[in-house]
Amino acid sequence: MATPDSIVVSLPTAADTYRLGRDRLAPLLEPGDLIIASGPLGVGKTALVQGIGAGLQVDGPVLSPTFVIARVHRGGRIPLVHVDAYRLDSIREIDDLDLDSDLGQSVTAVEWGQGLVEHLTDGHLLIELSLQPGNQAGAGSEPRTATLTAGGPGWHRRLSAIMEL
């Protein structure tokens, strides 16, 4: 049976983006997983990672790491490393963060990381969030889509499981 390279999930509201992370992704995550959240400003990347944190039951609130670049959230089933790569311009700057030192024991979720962090692991899950045509970001009620693309064989298998949840 063939496994998908990517799937598209409809997210009618911003709350659905959070629930995608909490209810459909977090149960399938394993130590060493790398999640890359991509999309324009205000589309729900942080809400997605907050949902992942809630699903993993990490301690404390998952806040945007925009000004500190990376936050580590411990406790729960697996620690979560949440990175905002918006102000980073190169792979060298990513390497300077030493993310690979926590990678094997944690789930690492990187906002704005497409093209910068894929080299950190053999596999990753790219989640490209977008507003449906004709909508503007802002109020949280705009329909969105999430395109989840497997970057490695382990993710191909789990993409099918995401659709079943």
C-alpha positions as CSV (number, residue, x, y, z in Angstrom):
1,M,0.0,0.0,0.0
2,A,1.4,3.4,-1.0
3,T,1.8,6.1,1.6
4,P,1.3,9.7,0.9
5,D,4.1,12.3,0.5
6,S,1.7,15.1,1.6
7,I,-1.8,15.7,2.8
8,V,-3.9,18.8,3.0
9,V,-6.0,19.5,6.1
10,S,-8.8,22.1,6.1
11,L,-8.8,24.3,9.1
12,P,-12.0,26.4,9.3
13,T,-10.7,28.5,12.2
14,A,-7.5,29.4,14.1
15,A,-8.8,27.1,16.9
16,D,-8.7,24.2,14.4
17,T,-5.0,25.0,13.8
18,Y,-4.4,24.6,17.5
19,R,-6.4,21.3,17.6
20,L,-4.4,20.0,14.6
21,G,-1.3,20.3,16.8
22,R,-2.9,19.0,20.0
23,D,-5.2,16.2,18.7
24,R,-3.7,15.0,15.5
25,L,0.1,15.7,15.6
26,A,1.1,15.4,19.3
27,P,-0.1,11.8,19.8
28,L,2.1,10.7,16.9
29,L,5.2,12.6,17.9
30,E,8.4,10.9,19.0
31,P,11.7,12.1,20.6
32,G,13.9,13.4,17.8
33,D,11.1,14.7,15.6
34,L,11.5,17.9,13.7
35,I,8.5,19.9,12.8
36,I,8.9,22.9,10.4
37,A,6.0,25.4,10.4
38,S,5.8,27.7,7.4
39,G,3.5,30.4,6.2
40,P,2.8,34.1,6.2
41,L,2.6,36.2,9.4
42,G,-0.5,35.7,11.3
43,V,-1.6,32.4,9.7
44,G,-1.3,30.3,12.9
45,K,2.2,28.9,13.2
46,T,2.4,29.7,16.9
47,A,-1.1,28.4,17.5
48,L,-0.1,25.1,15.9
49,V,3.0,24.8,18.2
50,Q,0.9,25.7,21.2
51,G,-1.4,22.9,20.3
52,I,1.5,20.5,20.0
53,G,2.7,21.6,23.5
54,A,-0.7,21.1,24.9
55,G,-0.9,17.6,23.4
56,L,2.5,16.7,24.8
57,Q,1.4,18.1,28.1
58,V,4.5,20.3,28.6
59,D,4.8,22.5,31.6
60,G,3.7,26.1,31.4
61,P,2.4,28.2,28.5
62,V,4.0,27.8,25.0
63,L,4.7,31.4,24.0
64,S,6.2,32.7,20.8
65,P,10.0,32.7,21.0
66,T,10.3,35.7,18.6
67,F,12.5,37.7,20.9
68,V,14.5,34.9,22.5
69,I,14.7,32.7,19.3
70,A,14.3,29.4,21.2
71,R,12.4,28.2,24.3
72,V,12.5,24.7,25.9
73,H,9.3,23.4,27.4
74,R,9.9,20.5,29.7
75,G,7.6,18.1,31.4
76,G,4.9,16.1,29.8
77,R,5.4,13.1,27.5
78,I,8.3,14.6,25.5
79,P,10.1,18.0,26.0
80,L,9.3,20.6,23.3
81,V,11.9,22.9,21.8
82,H,10.1,25.9,20.1
83,V,12.3,28.0,17.7
84,D,11.4,31.1,15.8
85,A,13.9,31.4,12.9
86,Y,12.3,34.6,11.4
87,R,15.4,36.7,12.2
88,L,17.9,34.1,11.3
89,D,19.4,34.2,7.8
90,S,21.7,31.3,7.5
91,I,22.3,27.6,8.3
92,R,25.3,28.8,10.3
93,E,23.1,30.9,12.6
94,I,20.9,27.8,13.1
95,D,24.0,25.7,13.9
96,D,25.1,28.3,16.5
97,L,21.9,27.6,18.4
98,D,23.1,24.0,19.0
99,L,19.6,22.6,18.4
100,D,21.0,19.3,17.5
101,S,22.1,18.8,21.2
102,D,18.4,18.6,22.3
103,L,17.1,17.0,19.1
104,G,17.3,13.4,20.1
105,Q,15.4,13.7,23.3
106,S,12.8,16.4,22.3
107,V,10.3,17.4,19.6
108,T,11.7,20.4,17.9
109,A,9.2,22.8,16.2
110,V,10.7,25.6,14.1
111,E,8.6,28.5,12.9
112,W,10.0,30.1,9.7
113,G,12.6,27.3,9.4
114,Q,12.0,26.1,5.9
115,G,15.3,26.0,4.0
116,L,17.3,26.4,7.2
117,V,16.8,23.4,9.5
118,E,16.1,20.4,7.3
119,H,19.8,19.3,7.7
120,L,19.4,18.8,11.4
121,T,17.7,15.3,11.0
122,D,17.2,12.6,8.5
123,G,13.5,13.3,8.5
124,H,11.1,16.1,9.2
125,L,7.5,17.2,8.8
126,L,6.9,20.4,6.9
127,I,3.6,22.1,7.7
128,E,2.8,24.9,5.3
129,L,-0.1,27.0,6.6
130,S,-2.0,29.3,4.3
131,L,-5.2,31.3,4.2
132,Q,-7.8,30.2,1.7
133,P,-7.9,32.6,-1.2
134,G,-9.8,35.8,-0.6
135,N,-9.2,35.9,3.1
136,Q,-7.0,38.2,5.2
137,A,-5.1,37.1,8.3
138,G,-6.2,38.7,11.6
139,A,-9.4,37.8,13.4
140,G,-8.7,34.1,13.7
141,S,-11.9,33.0,12.0
142,E,-10.5,32.9,8.5
143,P,-10.4,29.4,6.9
144,R,-6.9,28.0,6.5
145,T,-5.3,25.0,5.0
146,A,-2.3,23.0,6.3
147,T,-0.2,21.1,3.8
148,L,1.8,18.5,5.6
149,T,4.7,17.1,3.7
150,A,6.8,14.1,4.8
151,G,10.5,14.7,4.7
152,G,11.7,11.1,5.3
153,P,10.3,7.6,5.4
154,G,9.1,7.7,9.0
155,W,6.8,10.6,8.2
156,H,5.2,8.9,5.2
157,R,3.8,6.2,7.5
158,R,2.6,8.8,10.1
159,L,0.9,11.0,7.5
160,S,-1.6,8.2,6.9
161,A,-2.2,8.0,10.7
162,I,-2.8,11.8,10.9
163,M,-5.7,11.4,8.4
164,E,-7.2,8.6,10.5
165,L,-7.4,10.6,13.7
